[in-house]
Amino acid sequence: MATITVPVPDDLYRRMEHFSWVKWSEVARNSLRKREIFEKYIRTGELSAEDAEFCDKMDWHPVDEIPLREDFVRKLEESKKETSLRVKDISDLFE
């Protein structure tokens, strides 16, 4: 396996030292893998079985990184302002 060195600012390094149990190389590997999967997903709209397994393990999906469309966000905000329907019994909802 190849090795890389990543320079980080001194203040970040000091903060990282407080988490001595963290395997920073694993964090970096997972972040790089996520980026690779995200780029592939954007191009194809699909995940391989291997990528899907990684995503499940990480409890992450590339779609999580895609920002919501502004018109959708507006609709969500508007729906928050609407009053809710109060239901006393489940039979009120279904025939």
N, C-alpha and C positions, 0 to 999 in steps of 0.2 A: 504494500500500500504506500502511495506517495505521501509526503509530508509537506505542509505549507506553513509559513509563518505569517501571522497577521498582526501588524502593529496596532496597538490601541492607545489612546491617550492615557497619561498617568493616572488621572482621577478615575477613569473607568476601571483601570487595572486594580486600583486600591479597592474599589467597590466589589470587583469580582473576587478578590481575595477573601472577602467576608463569606463567600459561598464555597468554601474549600471542598465540600462534598460533590459539587457539580462537576461533571465531566464536560469541560468546555469544548473539547474536540467533538464530542457526540452532539452537543448543541449546534455547533457549526455544521457538522455533517447533515443533521436533520434539516437545518435551515436551507442548506444548499439543495438538498433533495426536494424539499417543498417548492423551492423556486423552479427547479427543473420540471416538476410535475405540473405546477401552475402554468408555465410557458407552454408545455405540451397540451394541456387542457384547453388553453385559450385558442391554440391552433386547430385542434381536432374536435373539441367538445366531448372527448371520451377519456376514460381512464383504463389502463391495462389492469389485469387482475392483480399483478404485483404492486402497481401503484395504489389500487384500491385497498389492498391489504395494509400497505404503509399508512394510508390516510386513516383507516379504521384504528390502527394502533396508536396514531397520534391524536385521534379524535379531532380531525381536521379535514376539510374538503376545499379544493381550489375555489369553489364558488364563494366560500367565505371571504375571499380576498377581493371579490368584485364589488365595487360600490353600487348601491341602489340607485336606480334612475330617479332623477329629481321629481318627475311627475308622480311616480309611485310614492315617494316620501311625502309629497303634498297631499295625496289622497289619504295616506295613513294619518297625517296630522288632522285633516278634516274629519276623518271618521272618529277620532278621539273626542271631537267636540259634540258629536251626535249623541243623543240620549240612547240608553240601552233599553232593550225589552226585558222587563222583569217576568220571570217564569215561576209559577208556583208549583207546577208539576210537569213532569216530562211529557205527559199526554197533551199538554198545551202546545207542544211543538210538532207532534206527529198525529196523523189521522188514524 
